Each structure stands twice: as structure tokens, then as C-alpha cells.
Amino acid sequence: MAAFLDTAKAVPALVRDGLRGMPLGRTLGIVVLLKLFIMFAILRAFFFPNILGSRFDTDGERASHVGSQLVERGK
């Protein structure tokens, strides 16, 4: 467990040094950030619409619907 924590603490420094020190690292960092933006901002809006939010008004109605669907599909 200690080795994992040491590695987890070293990752931000490695990324920071890579983005700052190497031109290729900076380019790759920009590409990664651009891909993350595309995945979470653009694709989420088009492929994962908020269906429950548009069909039900309250959280209780949404929870009831999800619970009933889980029970029905689990049979």
C-alpha cells in the first residue's frame, strides 16, 4: 500500500515536469486535455441526454421510476 501511495504522490510532479520541460510533453498534454474536453463536454451533451430530468419533475418520482425498472428487469 505504501508503494502505491508513493507512486500516486509522484504522478503530479511527473506530469508537471513533463508539461513544463519537454515540447513534446506539452503537446501531448494539450491533446489529452482536448480529448477529455471532447469526451465530457461535447459527447455527453449529444449521447447522454437527461431523460429522467425531462420526464419527471421531482427526485422522488425519478427514484421511484428507476427502482421499479430495476425490479422489473431483474425478474
PDB file of N, CA, C, O and CB in Angstrom:
ATOM      1  N   MET A   1       0.821  -1.189   0.000  1.00  0.00           N
ATOM      2  CA  MET A   1       0.000   0.000   0.000  1.00  0.00           C
ATOM      3  C   MET A   1       0.868   1.257   0.000  1.00  0.00           C
ATOM      4  O   MET A   1       0.526   2.254  -0.636  1.00  0.00           O
ATOM      5  CB  MET A   1      -0.935  -0.004   1.203  1.00  0.00           C
ATOM      6  N   ALA A   2       1.989   1.204   0.715  1.00  0.00           N
ATOM      7  CA  ALA A   2       2.875   2.363   0.783  1.00  0.00           C
ATOM      8  C   ALA A   2       3.486   2.658  -0.585  1.00  0.00           C
ATOM      9  O   ALA A   2       3.681   3.822  -0.938  1.00  0.00           O
ATOM     10  CB  ALA A   2       3.984   2.130   1.821  1.00  0.00           C
ATOM     11  N   ALA A   3       3.790   1.616  -1.356  1.00  0.00           N
ATOM     12  CA  ALA A   3       4.358   1.826  -2.687  1.00  0.00           C
ATOM     13  C   ALA A   3       3.344   2.516  -3.598  1.00  0.00           C
ATOM     14  O   ALA A   3       3.706   3.378  -4.400  1.00  0.00           O
ATOM     15  CB  ALA A   3       4.804   0.483  -3.302  1.00  0.00           C
ATOM     16  N   PHE A   4       2.083   2.135  -3.470  1.00  0.00           N
ATOM     17  CA  PHE A   4       1.035   2.768  -4.276  1.00  0.00           C
ATOM     18  C   PHE A   4       0.912   4.245  -3.933  1.00  0.00           C
ATOM     19  O   PHE A   4       0.795   5.084  -4.826  1.00  0.00           O
ATOM     20  CB  PHE A   4      -0.312   2.062  -4.063  1.00  0.00           C
ATOM     21  N   LEU A   5       0.939   4.566  -2.638  1.00  0.00           N
ATOM     22  CA  LEU A   5       0.831   5.956  -2.224  1.00  0.00           C
ATOM     23  C   LEU A   5       2.025   6.776  -2.689  1.00  0.00           C
ATOM     24  O   LEU A   5       1.866   7.931  -3.082  1.00  0.00           O
ATOM     25  CB  LEU A   5       0.698   6.044  -0.718  1.00  0.00           C
ATOM     26  N   ASP A   6       3.216   6.194  -2.649  1.00  0.00           N
ATOM     27  CA  ASP A   6       4.401   6.890  -3.143  1.00  0.00           C
ATOM     28  C   ASP A   6       4.284   7.177  -4.633  1.00  0.00           C
ATOM     29  O   ASP A   6       4.641   8.261  -5.094  1.00  0.00           O
ATOM     30  CB  ASP A   6       5.659   6.068  -2.863  1.00  0.00           C
ATOM     31  N   THR A   7       3.783   6.203  -5.381  1.00  0.00           N
ATOM     32  CA  THR A   7       3.595   6.384  -6.820  1.00  0.00           C
ATOM     33  C   THR A   7       2.533   7.439  -7.096  1.00  0.00           C
ATOM     34  O   THR A   7       2.700   8.283  -7.976  1.00  0.00           O
ATOM     35  CB  THR A   7       3.208   5.055  -7.485  1.00  0.00           C
ATOM     36  N   ALA A   8       1.437   7.387  -6.340  1.00  0.00           N
ATOM     37  CA  ALA A   8       0.362   8.360  -6.525  1.00  0.00           C
ATOM     38  C   ALA A   8       0.840   9.779  -6.215  1.00  0.00           C
ATOM     39  O   ALA A   8       0.392  10.734  -6.849  1.00  0.00           O
ATOM     40  CB  ALA A   8      -0.836   8.004  -5.637  1.00  0.00           C
ATOM     41  N   LYS A   9       1.740   9.922  -5.252  1.00  0.00           N
ATOM     42  CA  LYS A   9       2.278  11.246  -4.931  1.00  0.00           C
ATOM     43  C   LYS A   9       3.268  11.733  -5.987  1.00  0.00           C
ATOM     44  O   LYS A   9       3.441  12.940  -6.156  1.00  0.00           O
ATOM     45  CB  LYS A   9       2.953  11.218  -3.566  1.00  0.00           C
ATOM     46  N   ALA A  10       3.920  10.816  -6.697  1.00  0.00           N
ATOM     47  CA  ALA A  10       4.920  11.189  -7.692  1.00  0.00           C
ATOM     48  C   ALA A  10       4.301  11.563  -9.035  1.00  0.00           C
ATOM     49  O   ALA A  10       4.930  12.271  -9.821  1.00  0.00           O
ATOM     50  CB  ALA A  10       5.898  10.056  -7.883  1.00  0.00           C
ATOM     51  N   VAL A  11       3.091  11.106  -9.310  1.00  0.00           N
ATOM     52  CA  VAL A  11       2.469  11.343 -10.618  1.00  0.00           C
ATOM     53  C   VAL A  11       2.280  12.824 -10.919  1.00  0.00           C
ATOM     54  O   VAL A  11       2.664  13.254 -12.006  1.00  0.00           O
ATOM     55  CB  VAL A  11       1.130  10.641 -10.688  1.00  0.00           C
ATOM     56  N   PRO A  12       1.709  13.638 -10.018  1.00  0.00           N
ATOM     57  CA  PRO A  12       1.542  15.063 -10.363  1.00  0.00           C
ATOM     58  C   PRO A  12       2.862  15.768 -10.689  1.00  0.00           C
ATOM     59  O   PRO A  12       2.912  16.598 -11.596  1.00  0.00           O
ATOM     60  CB  PRO A  12       0.862  15.789  -9.219  1.00  0.00           C
ATOM     61  N   ALA A  13       3.920  15.446  -9.962  1.00  0.00           N
ATOM     62  CA  ALA A  13       5.220  16.061 -10.252  1.00  0.00           C
ATOM     63  C   ALA A  13       5.740  15.624 -11.613  1.00  0.00           C
ATOM     64  O   ALA A  13       6.311  16.427 -12.351  1.00  0.00           O
ATOM     65  CB  ALA A  13       6.238  15.704  -9.164  1.00  0.00           C
ATOM     66  N   LEU A  14       5.547  14.368 -11.943  1.00  0.00           N
ATOM     67  CA  LEU A  14       5.968  13.857 -13.244  1.00  0.00           C
ATOM     68  C   LEU A  14       5.227  14.559 -14.370  1.00  0.00           C
ATOM     69  O   LEU A  14       5.832  14.949 -15.369  1.00  0.00           O
ATOM     70  CB  LEU A  14       5.741  12.348 -13.326  1.00  0.00           C
ATOM     71  N   VAL A  15       3.919  14.720 -14.213  1.00  0.00           N
ATOM     72  CA  VAL A  15       3.122  15.407 -15.232  1.00  0.00           C
ATOM     73  C   VAL A  15       3.541  16.861 -15.339  1.00  0.00           C
ATOM     74  O   VAL A  15       3.702  17.383 -16.442  1.00  0.00           O
ATOM     75  CB  VAL A  15       1.620  15.309 -14.911  1.00  0.00           C
ATOM     76  N   ARG A  16       3.718  17.520 -14.199  1.00  0.00           N
ATOM     77  CA  ARG A  16       4.105  18.930 -14.207  1.00  0.00           C
ATOM     78  C   ARG A  16       5.452  19.124 -14.895  1.00  0.00           C
ATOM     79  O   ARG A  16       5.605  20.030 -15.715  1.00  0.00           O
ATOM     80  CB  ARG A  16       4.160  19.477 -12.777  1.00  0.00           C
ATOM     81  N   ASP A  17       6.422  18.285 -14.568  1.00  0.00           N
ATOM     82  CA  ASP A  17       7.750  18.399 -15.178  1.00  0.00           C
ATOM     83  C   ASP A  17       7.711  18.075 -16.662  1.00  0.00           C
ATOM     84  O   ASP A  17       8.416  18.696 -17.458  1.00  0.00           O
ATOM     85  CB  ASP A  17       8.738  17.477 -14.473  1.00  0.00           C
ATOM     86  N   GLY A  18       6.894  17.109 -17.032  1.00  0.00           N
ATOM     87  CA  GLY A  18       6.786  16.752 -18.441  1.00  0.00           C
ATOM     88  C   GLY A  18       6.149  17.853 -19.262  1.00  0.00           C
ATOM     89  O   GLY A  18       6.577  18.118 -20.385  1.00  0.00           O
ATOM     90  N   LEU A  19       5.135  18.495 -18.717  1.00  0.00           N
ATOM     91  CA  LEU A  19       4.473  19.578 -19.444  1.00  0.00           C
ATOM     92  C   LEU A  19       5.341  20.816 -19.522  1.00  0.00           C
ATOM     93  O   LEU A  19       5.271  21.571 -20.492  1.00  0.00           O
ATOM     94  CB  LEU A  19       3.153  19.923 -18.789  1.00  0.00           C
ATOM     95  N   ARG A  20       6.163  21.025 -18.498  1.00  0.00           N
ATOM     96  CA  ARG A  20       6.990  22.216 -18.464  1.00  0.00           C
ATOM     97  C   ARG A  20       8.286  22.049 -19.237  1.00  0.00           C
ATOM     98  O   ARG A  20       8.746  22.994 -19.879  1.00  0.00           O
ATOM     99  CB  ARG A  20       7.292  22.584 -17.048  1.00  0.00           C
ATOM    100  N   GLY A  21       8.882  20.869 -19.187  1.00  0.00           N
ATOM    101  CA  GLY A  21      10.230  20.707 -19.687  1.00  0.00           C
ATOM    102  C   GLY A  21      10.358  20.287 -21.140  1.00  0.00           C
ATOM    103  O   GLY A  21      11.316  20.679 -21.807  1.00  0.00           O
ATOM    104  N   MET A  22       9.431  19.509 -21.641  1.00  0.00           N
ATOM    105  CA  MET A  22       9.592  18.964 -22.989  1.00  0.00           C
ATOM    106  C   MET A  22       8.513  19.509 -23.918  1.00  0.00           C
ATOM    107  O   MET A  22       7.335  19.519 -23.561  1.00  0.00           O
ATOM    108  CB  MET A  22       9.543  17.426 -22.961  1.00  0.00           C
ATOM    109  N   PRO A  23       8.903  19.962 -25.105  1.00  0.00           N
ATOM    110  CA  PRO A  23       7.894  20.439 -26.054  1.00  0.00           C
ATOM    111  C   PRO A  23       6.913  19.331 -26.450  1.00  0.00           C
ATOM    112  O   PRO A  23       5.720  19.591 -26.611  1.00  0.00           O
ATOM    113  CB  PRO A  23       8.574  20.999 -27.303  1.00  0.00           C
ATOM    114  N   LEU A  24       7.397  18.124 -26.603  1.00  0.00           N
ATOM    115  CA  LEU A  24       6.505  17.020 -26.948  1.00  0.00           C
ATOM    116  C   LEU A  24       5.556  16.741 -25.794  1.00  0.00           C
ATOM    117  O   LEU A  24       4.383  16.444 -26.021  1.00  0.00           O
ATOM    118  CB  LEU A  24       7.308  15.753 -27.302  1.00  0.00           C
ATOM    119  N   GLY A  25       6.038  16.830 -24.571  1.00  0.00           N
ATOM    120  CA  GLY A  25       5.192  16.630 -23.404  1.00  0.00           C
ATOM    121  C   GLY A  25       4.087  17.666 -23.321  1.00  0.00           C
ATOM    122  O   GLY A  25       2.957  17.345 -22.955  1.00  0.00           O
ATOM    123  N   ARG A  26       4.401  18.882 -23.653  1.00  0.00           N
ATOM    124  CA  ARG A  26       3.398  19.948 -23.649  1.00  0.00           C
ATOM    125  C   ARG A  26       2.338  19.680 -24.714  1.00  0.00           C
ATOM    126  O   ARG A  26       1.145  19.853 -24.464  1.00  0.00           O
ATOM    127  CB  ARG A  26       4.062  21.322 -23.885  1.00  0.00           C
ATOM    128  N   THR A  27       2.771  19.258 -25.900  1.00  0.00           N
ATOM    129  CA  THR A  27       1.835  18.953 -26.979  1.00  0.00           C
ATOM    130  C   THR A  27       0.934  17.793 -26.593  1.00  0.00           C
ATOM    131  O   THR A  27      -0.277  17.841 -26.807  1.00  0.00           O
ATOM    132  CB  THR A  27       2.590  18.629 -28.272  1.00  0.00           C
ATOM    133  N   LEU A  28       1.526  16.752 -26.024  1.00  0.00           N
ATOM    134  CA  LEU A  28       0.724  15.605 -25.608  1.00  0.00           C
ATOM    135  C   LEU A  28      -0.236  15.981 -24.488  1.00  0.00           C
ATOM    136  O   LEU A  28      -1.362  15.485 -24.452  1.00  0.00           O
ATOM    137  CB  LEU A  28       1.627  14.459 -25.161  1.00  0.00           C
ATOM    138  N   GLY A  29       0.181  16.833 -23.590  1.00  0.00           N
ATOM    139  CA  GLY A  29      -0.708  17.298 -22.528  1.00  0.00           C
ATOM    140  C   GLY A  29      -1.900  18.056 -23.070  1.00  0.00           C
ATOM    141  O   GLY A  29      -3.024  17.881 -22.599  1.00  0.00           O
ATOM    142  N   ILE A  30      -1.654  18.901 -24.064  1.00  0.00           N
ATOM    143  CA  ILE A  30      -2.746  19.646 -24.699  1.00  0.00           C
ATOM    144  C   ILE A  30      -3.702  18.693 -25.399  1.00  0.00           C
ATOM    145  O   ILE A  30      -4.918  18.868 -25.323  1.00  0.00           O
ATOM    146  CB  ILE A  30      -2.193  20.675 -25.702  1.00  0.00           C
ATOM    147  N   VAL A  31      -3.164  17.688 -26.080  1.00  0.00           N
ATOM    148  CA  VAL A  31      -4.008  16.702 -26.762  1.00  0.00           C
ATOM    149  C   VAL A  31      -4.866  15.952 -25.751  1.00  0.00           C
ATOM    150  O   VAL A  31      -6.056  15.745 -25.986  1.00  0.00           O
ATOM    151  CB  VAL A  31      -3.145  15.709 -27.572  1.00  0.00           C
ATOM    152  N   VAL A  32      -4.281  15.545 -24.635  1.00  0.00           N
ATOM    153  CA  VAL A  32      -5.039  14.827 -23.604  1.00  0.00           C
ATOM    154  C   VAL A  32      -6.150  15.709 -23.050  1.00  0.00           C
ATOM    155  O   VAL A  32      -7.284  15.250 -22.914  1.00  0.00           O
ATOM    156  CB  VAL A  32      -4.107  14.365 -22.464  1.00  0.00           C
ATOM    157  N   LEU A  33      -5.852  16.955 -22.730  1.00  0.00           N
ATOM    158  CA  LEU A  33      -6.872  17.856 -22.204  1.00  0.00           C
ATOM    159  C   LEU A  33      -7.978  18.116 -23.226  1.00  0.00           C
ATOM    160  O   LEU A  33      -9.151  18.199 -22.861  1.00  0.00           O
ATOM    161  CB  LEU A  33      -6.236  19.175 -21.779  1.00  0.00           C
ATOM    162  N   LEU A  34      -7.617  18.245 -24.493  1.00  0.00           N
ATOM    163  CA  LEU A  34      -8.609  18.429 -25.548  1.00  0.00           C
ATOM    164  C   LEU A  34      -9.512  17.212 -25.673  1.00  0.00           C
ATOM    165  O   LEU A  34     -10.726  17.354 -25.823  1.00  0.00           O
ATOM    166  CB  LEU A  34      -7.922  18.709 -26.879  1.00  0.00           C
ATOM    167  N   LYS A  35      -8.930  16.014 -25.615  1.00  0.00           N
ATOM    168  CA  LYS A  35      -9.732  14.794 -25.689  1.00  0.00           C
ATOM    169  C   LYS A  35     -10.675  14.681 -24.496  1.00  0.00           C
ATOM    170  O   LYS A  35     -11.831  14.289 -24.655  1.00  0.00           O
ATOM    171  CB  LYS A  35      -8.825  13.563 -25.757  1.00  0.00           C
ATOM    172  N   LEU A  36     -10.192  15.022 -23.309  1.00  0.00           N
ATOM    173  CA  LEU A  36     -11.061  14.987 -22.136  1.00  0.00           C
ATOM    174  C   LEU A  36     -12.219  15.968 -22.271  1.00  0.00           C
ATOM    175  O   LEU A  36     -13.352  15.654 -21.908  1.00  0.00           O
ATOM    176  CB  LEU A  36     -10.260  15.296 -20.875  1.00  0.00           C
ATOM    177  N   PHE A  37     -11.933  17.145 -22.791  1.00  0.00           N
ATOM    178  CA  PHE A  37     -12.989  18.125 -23.008  1.00  0.00           C
ATOM    179  C   PHE A  37     -14.024  17.595 -23.990  1.00  0.00           C
ATOM    180  O   PHE A  37     -15.227  17.713 -23.754  1.00  0.00           O
ATOM    181  CB  PHE A  37     -12.401  19.442 -23.519  1.00  0.00           C
ATOM    182  N   ILE A  38     -13.564  17.015 -25.083  1.00  0.00           N
ATOM    183  CA  ILE A  38     -14.487  16.463 -26.077  1.00  0.00           C
ATOM    184  C   ILE A  38     -15.325  15.350 -25.476  1.00  0.00           C
ATOM    185  O   ILE A  38     -16.538  15.299 -25.684  1.00  0.00           O
ATOM    186  CB  ILE A  38     -13.720  15.943 -27.296  1.00  0.00           C
ATOM    187  N   MET A  39     -14.684  14.457 -24.729  1.00  0.00           N
ATOM    188  CA  MET A  39     -15.409  13.324 -24.156  1.00  0.00           C
ATOM    189  C   MET A  39     -16.471  13.776 -23.154  1.00  0.00           C
ATOM    190  O   MET A  39     -17.603  13.296 -23.198  1.00  0.00           O
ATOM    191  CB  MET A  39     -14.436  12.367 -23.481  1.00  0.00           C
ATOM    192  N   PHE A  40     -16.122  14.679 -22.268  1.00  0.00           N
ATOM    193  CA  PHE A  40     -17.032  15.012 -21.185  1.00  0.00           C
ATOM    194  C   PHE A  40     -17.995  16.143 -21.517  1.00  0.00           C
ATOM    195  O   PHE A  40     -19.108  16.154 -20.990  1.00  0.00           O
ATOM    196  CB  PHE A  40     -16.249  15.375 -19.978  1.00  0.00           C
ATOM    197  N   ALA A  41     -17.629  17.067 -22.342  1.00  0.00           N
ATOM    198  CA  ALA A  41     -18.499  18.209 -22.608  1.00  0.00           C
ATOM    199  C   ALA A  41     -19.360  17.995 -23.850  1.00  0.00           C
ATOM    200  O   ALA A  41     -20.573  18.203 -23.810  1.00  0.00           O
ATOM    201  CB  ALA A  41     -17.668  19.468 -22.769  1.00  0.00           C
ATOM    202  N   ILE A  42     -18.746  17.588 -24.931  1.00  0.00           N
ATOM    203  CA  ILE A  42     -19.472  17.511 -26.192  1.00  0.00           C
ATOM    204  C   ILE A  42     -20.225  16.202 -26.331  1.00  0.00           C
ATOM    205  O   ILE A  42     -21.424  16.212 -26.608  1.00  0.00           O
ATOM    206  CB  ILE A  42     -18.523  17.681 -27.354  1.00  0.00           C
ATOM    207  N   LEU A  43     -19.550  15.072 -26.145  1.00  0.00           N
ATOM    208  CA  LEU A  43     -20.212  13.780 -26.321  1.00  0.00           C
ATOM    209  C   LEU A  43     -21.312  13.569 -25.289  1.00  0.00           C
ATOM    210  O   LEU A  43     -22.348  12.983 -25.602  1.00  0.00           O
ATOM    211  CB  LEU A  43     -19.194  12.649 -26.232  1.00  0.00           C
ATOM    212  N   ARG A  44     -21.101  14.034 -24.079  1.00  0.00           N
ATOM    213  CA  ARG A  44     -22.120  13.864 -23.042  1.00  0.00           C
ATOM    214  C   ARG A  44     -23.403  14.589 -23.419  1.00  0.00           C
ATOM    215  O   ARG A  44     -24.496  14.078 -23.177  1.00  0.00           O
ATOM    216  CB  ARG A  44     -21.605  14.375 -21.690  1.00  0.00           C
ATOM    217  N   ALA A  45     -23.286  15.756 -24.001  1.00  0.00           N
ATOM    218  CA  ALA A  45     -24.472  16.523 -24.367  1.00  0.00           C
ATOM    219  C   ALA A  45     -25.276  15.845 -25.471  1.00  0.00           C
ATOM    220  O   ALA A  45     -26.505  15.922 -25.475  1.00  0.00           O
ATOM    221  CB  ALA A  45     -24.074  17.916 -24.805  1.00  0.00           C
ATOM    222  N   PHE A  46     -24.599  15.184 -26.406  1.00  0.00           N
ATOM    223  CA  PHE A  46     -25.316  14.590 -27.536  1.00  0.00           C
ATOM    224  C   PHE A  46     -25.730  13.150 -27.308  1.00  0.00           C
ATOM    225  O   PHE A  46     -26.799  12.745 -27.764  1.00  0.00           O
ATOM    226  CB  PHE A  46     -24.472  14.664 -28.761  1.00  0.00           C
ATOM    227  N   PHE A  47     -24.922  12.365 -26.619  1.00  0.00           N
ATOM    228  CA  PHE A  47     -25.198  10.939 -26.500  1.00  0.00           C
ATOM    229  C   PHE A  47     -25.785  10.517 -25.167  1.00  0.00           C
ATOM    230  O   PHE A  47     -26.277   9.395 -25.048  1.00  0.00           O
ATOM    231  CB  PHE A  47     -23.960  10.183 -26.733  1.00  0.00           C
ATOM    232  N   PHE A  48     -25.750  11.373 -24.165  1.00  0.00           N
ATOM    233  CA  PHE A  48     -26.284  11.038 -22.860  1.00  0.00           C
ATOM    234  C   PHE A  48     -27.233  12.134 -22.385  1.00  0.00           C
ATOM    235  O   PHE A  48     -26.912  12.862 -21.446  1.00  0.00           O
ATOM    236  CB  PHE A  48     -25.147  10.830 -21.849  1.00  0.00           C
ATOM    237  N   PRO A  49     -28.392  12.261 -23.017  1.00  0.00           N
ATOM    238  CA  PRO A  49     -29.323  13.304 -22.602  1.00  0.00           C
ATOM    239  C   PRO A  49     -29.936  12.982 -21.235  1.00  0.00           C
ATOM    240  O   PRO A  49     -29.947  11.827 -20.809  1.00  0.00           O
ATOM    241  CB  PRO A  49     -30.429  13.477 -23.651  1.00  0.00           C
ATOM    242  N   ASN A  50     -30.431  13.983 -20.572  1.00  0.00           N
ATOM    243  CA  ASN A  50     -31.028  13.837 -19.248  1.00  0.00           C
ATOM    244  C   ASN A  50     -32.489  13.430 -19.407  1.00  0.00           C
ATOM    245  O   ASN A  50     -33.388  14.265 -19.298  1.00  0.00           O
ATOM    246  CB  ASN A  50     -30.905  15.155 -18.427  1.00  0.00           C
ATOM    247  N   ILE A  51     -32.718  12.162 -19.660  1.00  0.00           N
ATOM    248  CA  ILE A  51     -34.066  11.665 -19.924  1.00  0.00           C
ATOM    249  C   ILE A  51     -34.927  11.741 -18.668  1.00  0.00           C
ATOM    250  O   ILE A  51     -36.080  12.169 -18.727  1.00  0.00           O
ATOM    251  CB  ILE A  51     -34.015  10.222 -20.443  1.00  0.00           C
ATOM    252  N   LEU A  52     -34.369  11.328 -17.533  1.00  0.00           N
ATOM    253  CA  LEU A  52     -35.152  11.361 -16.298  1.00  0.00           C
ATOM    254  C   LEU A  52     -35.531  12.796 -15.920  1.00  0.00           C
ATOM    255  O   LEU A  52     -36.627  13.039 -15.413  1.00  0.00           O
ATOM    256  CB  LEU A  52     -34.366  10.706 -15.155  1.00  0.00           C
ATOM    257  N   GLY A  53     -34.639  13.725 -16.164  1.00  0.00           N
ATOM    258  CA  GLY A  53     -34.923  15.121 -15.834  1.00  0.00           C
ATOM    259  C   GLY A  53     -36.031  15.712 -16.685  1.00  0.00           C
ATOM    260  O   GLY A  53     -36.751  16.604 -16.238  1.00  0.00           O
ATOM    261  N   SER A  54     -36.172  15.223 -17.905  1.00  0.00           N
ATOM    262  CA  SER A  54     -37.210  15.759 -18.781  1.00  0.00           C
ATOM    263  C   SER A  54     -38.557  15.067 -18.580  1.00  0.00           C
ATOM    264  O   SER A  54     -39.595  15.651 -18.890  1.00  0.00           O
ATOM    265  CB  SER A  54     -36.780  15.628 -20.226  1.00  0.00           C
ATOM    266  N   ARG A  55     -38.560  13.831 -18.066  1.00  0.00           N
ATOM    267  CA  ARG A  55     -39.820  13.096 -17.901  1.00  0.00           C
ATOM    268  C   ARG A  55     -40.440  13.235 -16.517  1.00  0.00           C
ATOM    269  O   ARG A  55     -41.654  13.097 -16.370  1.00  0.00           O
ATOM    270  CB  ARG A  55     -39.595  11.647 -18.189  1.00  0.00           C
ATOM    271  N   PHE A  56     -39.627  13.507 -15.502  1.00  0.00           N
ATOM    272  CA  PHE A  56     -40.121  13.552 -14.133  1.00  0.00           C
ATOM    273  C   PHE A  56     -39.733  14.872 -13.492  1.00  0.00           C
ATOM    274  O   PHE A  56     -38.676  15.433 -13.781  1.00  0.00           O
ATOM    275  CB  PHE A  56     -39.575  12.369 -13.312  1.00  0.00           C
ATOM    276  N   ASP A  57     -40.610  15.364 -12.611  1.00  0.00           N
ATOM    277  CA  ASP A  57     -40.391  16.679 -12.010  1.00  0.00           C
ATOM    278  C   ASP A  57     -39.575  16.636 -10.720  1.00  0.00           C
ATOM    279  O   ASP A  57     -38.775  17.537 -10.467  1.00  0.00           O
ATOM    280  CB  ASP A  57     -41.711  17.328 -11.737  1.00  0.00           C
ATOM    281  N   THR A  58     -39.768  15.609  -9.907  1.00  0.00           N
ATOM    282  CA  THR A  58     -39.098  15.585  -8.606  1.00  0.00           C
ATOM    283  C   THR A  58     -38.126  14.409  -8.511  1.00  0.00           C
ATOM    284  O   THR A  58     -38.194  13.459  -9.292  1.00  0.00           O
ATOM    285  CB  THR A  58     -40.132  15.507  -7.473  1.00  0.00           C
ATOM    286  N   ASP A  59     -37.229  14.497  -7.544  1.00  0.00           N
ATOM    287  CA  ASP A  59     -36.280  13.410  -7.308  1.00  0.00           C
ATOM    288  C   ASP A  59     -36.988  12.139  -6.860  1.00  0.00           C
ATOM    289  O   ASP A  59     -36.559  11.033  -7.190  1.00  0.00           O
ATOM    290  CB  ASP A  59     -35.250  13.825  -6.266  1.00  0.00           C
ATOM    291  N   GLY A  60     -38.064  12.298  -6.114  1.00  0.00           N
ATOM    292  CA  GLY A  60     -38.820  11.132  -5.658  1.00  0.00           C
ATOM    293  C   GLY A  60     -39.424  10.350  -6.815  1.00  0.00           C
ATOM    294  O   GLY A  60     -39.398   9.119  -6.818  1.00  0.00           O
ATOM    295  N   GLU A  61     -39.968  11.063  -7.796  1.00  0.00           N
ATOM    296  CA  GLU A  61     -40.530  10.400  -8.976  1.00  0.00           C
ATOM    297  C   GLU A  61     -39.440   9.685  -9.769  1.00  0.00           C
ATOM    298  O   GLU A  61     -39.643   8.572 -10.254  1.00  0.00           O
ATOM    299  CB  GLU A  61     -41.253  11.419  -9.874  1.00  0.00           C
ATOM    300  N   ARG A  62     -38.297  10.324  -9.895  1.00  0.00           N
ATOM    301  CA  ARG A  62     -37.177   9.706 -10.614  1.00  0.00           C
ATOM    302  C   ARG A  62     -36.707   8.449  -9.899  1.00  0.00           C
ATOM    303  O   ARG A  62     -36.471   7.422 -10.534  1.00  0.00           O
ATOM    304  CB  ARG A  62     -36.010  10.699 -10.757  1.00  0.00           C
ATOM    305  N   ALA A  63     -36.571   8.526  -8.584  1.00  0.00           N
ATOM    306  CA  ALA A  63     -36.119   7.379  -7.801  1.00  0.00           C
ATOM    307  C   ALA A  63     -37.115   6.234  -7.884  1.00  0.00           C
ATOM    308  O   ALA A  63     -36.722   5.073  -8.003  1.00  0.00           O
ATOM    309  CB  ALA A  63     -35.901   7.779  -6.345  1.00  0.00           C
ATOM    310  N   SER A  64     -38.380   6.550  -7.822  1.00  0.00           N
ATOM    311  CA  SER A  64     -39.416   5.519  -7.919  1.00  0.00           C
ATOM    312  C   SER A  64     -39.371   4.827  -9.281  1.00  0.00           C
ATOM    313  O   SER A  64     -39.476   3.604  -9.363  1.00  0.00           O
ATOM    314  CB  SER A  64     -40.809   6.132  -7.682  1.00  0.00           C
ATOM    315  N   HIS A  65     -39.217   5.601 -10.333  1.00  0.00           N
ATOM    316  CA  HIS A  65     -39.152   5.027 -11.677  1.00  0.00           C
ATOM    317  C   HIS A  65     -37.927   4.129 -11.837  1.00  0.00           C
ATOM    318  O   HIS A  65     -38.037   3.020 -12.361  1.00  0.00           O
ATOM    319  CB  HIS A  65     -39.128   6.141 -12.731  1.00  0.00           C
ATOM    320  N   VAL A  66     -36.771   4.593 -11.395  1.00  0.00           N
ATOM    321  CA  VAL A  66     -35.549   3.798 -11.505  1.00  0.00           C
ATOM    322  C   VAL A  66     -35.669   2.521 -10.691  1.00  0.00           C
ATOM    323  O   VAL A  66     -35.274   1.453 -11.157  1.00  0.00           O
ATOM    324  CB  VAL A  66     -34.331   4.608 -11.044  1.00  0.00           C
ATOM    325  N   GLY A  67     -36.206   2.615  -9.489  1.00  0.00           N
ATOM    326  CA  GLY A  67     -36.389   1.432  -8.658  1.00  0.00           C
ATOM    327  C   GLY A  67     -37.320   0.422  -9.296  1.00  0.00           C
ATOM    328  O   GLY A  67     -37.041  -0.777  -9.282  1.00  0.00           O
ATOM    329  N   SER A  68     -38.426   0.895  -9.858  1.00  0.00           N
ATOM    330  CA  SER A  68     -39.367  -0.041 -10.494  1.00  0.00           C
ATOM    331  C   SER A  68     -38.746  -0.678 -11.735  1.00  0.00           C
ATOM    332  O   SER A  68     -38.993  -1.851 -12.016  1.00  0.00           O
ATOM    333  CB  SER A  68     -40.678   0.684 -10.872  1.00  0.00           C
ATOM    334  N   GLN A  69     -37.953   0.072 -12.471  1.00  0.00           N
ATOM    335  CA  GLN A  69     -37.294  -0.515 -13.658  1.00  0.00           C
ATOM    336  C   GLN A  69     -36.269  -1.559 -13.264  1.00  0.00           C
ATOM    337  O   GLN A  69     -36.141  -2.581 -13.938  1.00  0.00           O
ATOM    338  CB  GLN A  69     -36.616   0.576 -14.495  1.00  0.00           C
ATOM    339  N   LEU A  70     -35.539  -1.324 -12.190  1.00  0.00           N
ATOM    340  CA  LEU A  70     -34.560  -2.309 -11.734  1.00  0.00           C
ATOM    341  C   LEU A  70     -35.248  -3.593 -11.291  1.00  0.00           C
ATOM    342  O   LEU A  70     -34.760  -4.689 -11.567  1.00  0.00           O
ATOM    343  CB  LEU A  70     -33.718  -1.740 -10.585  1.00  0.00           C
ATOM    344  N   VAL A  71     -36.373  -3.461 -10.611  1.00  0.00           N
ATOM    345  CA  VAL A  71     -37.096  -4.640 -10.148  1.00  0.00           C
ATOM    346  C   VAL A  71     -37.682  -5.412 -11.325  1.00  0.00           C
ATOM    347  O   VAL A  71     -37.585  -6.638 -11.382  1.00  0.00           O
ATOM    348  CB  VAL A  71     -38.206  -4.237  -9.170  1.00  0.00           C
ATOM    349  N   GLU A  72     -38.296  -4.682 -12.270  1.00  0.00           N
ATOM    350  CA  GLU A  72     -38.914  -5.349 -13.423  1.00  0.00           C
ATOM    351  C   GLU A  72     -37.889  -6.047 -14.301  1.00  0.00           C
ATOM    352  O   GLU A  72     -38.138  -7.160 -14.764  1.00  0.00           O
ATOM    353  CB  GLU A  72     -39.692  -4.345 -14.254  1.00  0.00           C
ATOM    354  N   ARG A  73     -36.773  -5.438 -14.536  1.00  0.00           N
ATOM    355  CA  ARG A  73     -35.751  -6.027 -15.417  1.00  0.00           C
ATOM    356  C   ARG A  73     -34.957  -7.120 -14.718  1.00  0.00           C
ATOM    357  O   ARG A  73     -34.314  -7.938 -15.376  1.00  0.00           O
ATOM    358  CB  ARG A  73     -34.798  -4.946 -15.918  1.00  0.00           C
ATOM    359  N   GLY A  74     -34.996  -7.141 -13.395  1.00  0.00           N
ATOM    360  CA  GLY A  74     -34.284  -8.144 -12.645  1.00  0.00           C
ATOM    361  C   GLY A  74     -35.006  -9.487 -12.576  1.00  0.00           C
ATOM    362  O   GLY A  74     -34.428 -10.487 -12.150  1.00  0.00           O
ATOM    363  N   LYS A  75     -36.258  -9.506 -12.993  1.00  0.00           N
ATOM    364  CA  LYS A  75     -37.056 -10.744 -12.925  1.00  0.00           C
ATOM    365  C   LYS A  75     -36.664 -11.721 -13.991  1.00  0.00           C
ATOM    366  O   LYS A  75     -37.235 -12.808 -14.073  1.00  0.00           O
ATOM    367  CB  LYS A  75     -38.529 -10.438 -13.048  1.00  0.00           C
TER     368      LYS A  75
END
